[in-house]
């Protein structure tokens, strides 16, 4: 009986250790995230929509449509916030995906008129060739696959009044992409984080060594550029420690 009780105690302690480790590794980093709040980003014409622990960004085009960077983690909340902001999902003409993690793609089906731009190197994450981690695969809703457009390094997209330069920034995922808009705004997704004015590696990064190289690449951009991160708000390059 004592041996059985001892085994039960050991099992319970092991389970507690597993839960504690999970919280430490996967949950605790979220408390350091400070996404851009909903509303117009000061000094810009970009509209931020906060969605749980990240933000997606809307760029208004001259023809009344929108370009959206990423698609958040909760489609219902995004739809509600868009209604509050007076934005029609059908007016979204383009979605620029920085990568295919689940917290960046949830509302893609909401933007049913949009062409979806994504790095060609991220296809391996979407089709299951490369797993996100030991147990997890990335995926996209079936109804958006026909609207994907794969782009490469240095490719420039002309969308209304915007010139969008595609910048490969692998590390967080193998096909992470940043988008430089009109040489003013840089949408970095999860290519980097910000902590006390310093650039840091996003905690859920697949290849940290490669991510460091991508961060260095982004920080070589003109100091006047404003970086829009997914989880850590908006900050000019000049304010970041290099």
C-alpha positions as CSV (number, residue, x, y, z in Angstrom):
1,X,0.0,0.0,0.0
2,X,2.8,2.4,0.9
3,X,4.6,1.7,-2.4
4,X,1.4,2.4,-4.3
5,X,0.9,5.6,-2.5
6,X,4.5,6.6,-3.1
7,X,4.1,5.9,-6.9
8,X,0.9,8.0,-6.9
9,X,2.8,10.9,-5.3
10,X,5.6,10.6,-7.8
11,X,3.2,10.6,-10.7
12,X,1.4,13.6,-9.3
13,X,4.7,15.4,-8.8
14,X,5.8,14.6,-12.3
15,X,2.5,15.9,-13.7
16,X,2.9,19.1,-11.8
17,X,6.5,19.5,-13.1
18,X,5.2,19.0,-16.7
19,X,2.5,21.6,-16.2
20,X,5.0,24.0,-14.6
21,X,7.5,23.5,-17.4
22,X,4.7,24.1,-20.0
23,X,3.7,27.3,-18.3
24,X,7.3,28.5,-18.1
25,X,8.1,27.7,-21.7
26,X,4.9,28.6,-23.5
27,X,2.8,30.8,-21.3
28,X,5.2,33.0,-19.4
29,X,6.7,34.8,-22.4
30,X,3.2,36.1,-23.3
31,X,3.3,38.3,-20.3
32,X,6.1,40.3,-21.8
33,X,4.1,41.0,-25.0
34,X,2.7,44.4,-25.4
35,X,0.8,44.6,-28.7
36,X,-0.2,47.9,-30.4
37,X,-3.7,48.9,-29.1
38,X,-6.7,49.2,-31.5
39,X,-6.8,52.5,-33.3
40,X,-4.8,54.7,-35.6
41,X,-1.1,54.4,-34.9
42,X,0.1,57.9,-33.9
43,X,1.8,59.8,-36.7
44,X,0.6,57.4,-39.4
45,X,-2.4,56.4,-41.4
46,X,-2.1,52.8,-40.3
47,X,-4.9,51.3,-38.2
48,X,-4.0,48.7,-35.6
49,X,-6.4,46.1,-34.4
50,X,-5.4,44.4,-31.2
51,X,-6.3,40.7,-31.1
52,X,-5.5,38.9,-27.9
53,X,-1.7,39.1,-27.6
54,X,-0.9,40.4,-31.1
55,X,-2.0,43.1,-33.5
56,X,-2.8,43.1,-37.2
57,X,-2.5,46.3,-39.2
58,X,-4.7,47.9,-41.9
59,X,-3.3,50.3,-44.5
60,X,-6.0,52.3,-46.3
61,X,-5.6,52.5,-50.1
62,X,-6.6,55.4,-52.3
63,X,-9.4,53.4,-53.9
64,X,-11.1,52.7,-50.5
65,X,-9.7,49.2,-50.1
66,X,-7.3,48.0,-47.5
67,X,-4.1,46.1,-47.2
68,X,-3.9,44.0,-44.1
69,X,-0.7,42.6,-42.5
70,X,-1.5,39.3,-40.9
71,X,-4.8,37.9,-39.8
72,X,-4.8,37.4,-36.0
73,X,-5.7,34.6,-33.7
74,X,-9.5,35.0,-33.2
75,X,-11.7,35.6,-36.2
76,X,-14.8,36.4,-34.2
77,X,-13.1,39.1,-32.2
78,X,-11.5,40.5,-35.3
79,X,-14.8,40.7,-37.1
80,X,-16.3,42.6,-34.0
81,X,-13.5,45.0,-33.8
82,X,-13.6,45.7,-37.6
83,X,-17.3,46.5,-37.2
84,X,-16.5,48.9,-34.4
85,X,-13.8,50.6,-36.6
86,X,-16.1,50.8,-39.6
87,X,-14.1,48.5,-41.8
88,X,-15.8,46.1,-44.1
89,X,-13.9,42.8,-44.4
90,X,-14.9,42.6,-48.1
91,X,-12.9,45.9,-48.7
92,X,-9.7,44.1,-47.9
93,X,-7.9,43.6,-51.2
94,X,-4.6,42.1,-50.0
95,X,-3.3,40.3,-46.9
96,X,0.5,40.3,-46.4
97,X,1.3,37.3,-44.3
98,X,4.5,37.5,-42.3
99,X,4.3,33.7,-41.6
100,X,1.8,30.9,-41.2
101,X,1.6,30.4,-37.4
102,X,-2.0,30.0,-36.1
103,X,-2.1,33.3,-34.3
104,X,-1.5,35.1,-37.6
105,X,-3.9,33.4,-40.0
106,X,-7.2,32.9,-38.1
107,X,-9.2,35.5,-39.9
108,X,-8.1,34.8,-43.5
109,X,-11.5,33.4,-44.4
110,X,-13.0,36.7,-43.3
111,X,-11.1,38.5,-46.1
112,X,-12.7,36.6,-48.9
113,X,-11.9,39.1,-51.6
114,X,-8.2,39.4,-50.8
115,X,-5.2,38.1,-52.5
116,X,-2.9,36.6,-49.9
117,X,0.8,37.3,-50.2
118,X,3.3,34.9,-48.5
119,X,7.0,34.0,-48.7
120,X,7.7,31.2,-51.1
121,X,9.8,29.5,-48.4
122,X,6.8,29.2,-46.1
123,X,5.1,26.7,-48.4
124,X,6.9,23.9,-46.6
125,X,5.3,25.0,-43.3
126,X,1.9,25.1,-44.9
127,X,1.9,21.8,-46.8
128,X,3.3,19.9,-43.8
129,X,6.7,19.1,-45.2
130,X,8.3,20.9,-42.2
131,X,6.7,20.8,-38.8
132,X,6.4,23.8,-36.5
133,X,7.7,21.7,-33.7
134,X,7.7,18.0,-32.6
135,X,3.9,17.7,-32.5
136,X,2.5,20.7,-34.3
137,X,2.1,21.5,-38.0
138,X,1.0,24.8,-39.5
139,X,-2.0,25.0,-41.7
140,X,-4.2,27.4,-43.6
141,X,-8.0,27.2,-44.2
142,X,-8.8,25.3,-47.4
143,X,-10.8,28.2,-48.8
144,X,-7.7,30.5,-49.0
145,X,-5.2,28.3,-50.7
146,X,-6.4,29.3,-54.2
147,X,-5.7,32.9,-53.3
148,X,-2.1,32.5,-52.2
149,X,0.6,34.3,-54.1
150,X,4.2,33.3,-53.3
151,X,6.8,36.0,-53.4
152,X,10.6,36.1,-53.0
153,X,13.4,38.3,-51.6
154,X,13.5,41.8,-52.9
155,X,10.3,41.5,-54.9
156,X,8.4,44.8,-55.0
157,X,4.6,44.9,-55.1
158,X,2.8,48.0,-56.3
159,X,-0.5,48.3,-54.6
160,X,-2.4,51.5,-55.0
161,X,-0.1,54.3,-53.5
162,X,2.1,51.7,-51.8
163,X,5.4,50.1,-52.9
164,X,5.8,47.0,-50.9
165,X,9.3,45.5,-50.7
166,X,9.4,41.8,-49.6
167,X,12.2,41.0,-47.2
168,X,13.0,37.4,-46.2
169,X,13.7,37.1,-42.5
170,X,13.9,33.4,-41.6
171,X,14.3,32.2,-38.1
172,X,11.0,32.4,-36.4
173,X,9.7,30.2,-39.1
174,X,11.7,29.1,-42.1
175,X,9.7,31.3,-44.4
176,X,9.1,34.4,-42.3
177,X,8.8,37.6,-44.3
178,X,8.9,41.3,-43.5
179,X,7.3,44.0,-45.7
180,X,8.8,47.4,-46.2
181,X,6.1,49.9,-47.3
182,X,7.1,53.1,-49.1
183,X,10.5,53.0,-47.3
184,X,8.6,54.2,-44.2
185,X,6.9,51.3,-42.5
186,X,8.4,47.9,-41.8
187,X,6.0,45.2,-40.8
188,X,8.2,42.6,-39.2
189,X,5.7,40.0,-37.8
190,X,7.5,37.8,-35.3
191,X,11.0,38.3,-36.8
192,X,12.0,40.2,-33.7
193,X,10.7,41.3,-30.3
194,X,11.3,44.4,-28.3
195,X,12.2,44.5,-24.6
196,X,13.3,47.7,-22.8
197,X,14.2,49.3,-26.1
198,X,16.3,46.4,-27.2
199,X,15.6,43.9,-29.9
200,X,15.2,40.3,-28.8
201,X,14.4,37.0,-30.4
202,X,10.7,36.1,-30.3
203,X,10.4,33.3,-27.7
204,X,8.7,30.7,-30.0
205,X,11.4,30.9,-32.7
206,X,12.5,27.8,-34.6
207,X,16.1,28.7,-35.4
208,X,17.5,31.4,-33.1
209,X,20.9,31.7,-34.9
210,X,19.2,32.4,-38.2
211,X,16.8,34.8,-36.4
212,X,19.7,36.8,-35.1
213,X,20.9,37.3,-38.6
214,X,17.5,38.4,-39.7
215,X,17.2,40.9,-36.9
216,X,20.6,42.4,-37.9
217,X,19.3,42.6,-41.5
218,X,16.2,44.6,-40.4
219,X,18.2,46.9,-38.2
220,X,20.4,47.9,-41.2
221,X,17.3,49.7,-42.6
222,X,17.2,53.5,-42.4
223,X,16.7,54.8,-38.8
224,X,13.7,56.8,-39.9
225,X,11.7,53.6,-40.6
226,X,9.0,52.7,-38.2
227,X,8.8,49.0,-37.3
228,X,5.4,47.5,-36.7
229,X,5.8,44.2,-34.7
230,X,3.0,41.7,-34.2
231,X,3.3,41.3,-30.4
232,X,5.5,44.2,-29.1
233,X,4.0,47.4,-30.6
234,X,5.5,50.0,-32.9
235,X,8.9,51.5,-32.6
236,X,11.3,53.5,-34.9
237,X,14.5,51.7,-35.8
238,X,16.4,54.7,-34.3
239,X,15.1,53.9,-30.8
240,X,16.2,50.3,-30.9
241,X,19.5,49.0,-29.5
242,X,21.5,47.4,-32.3
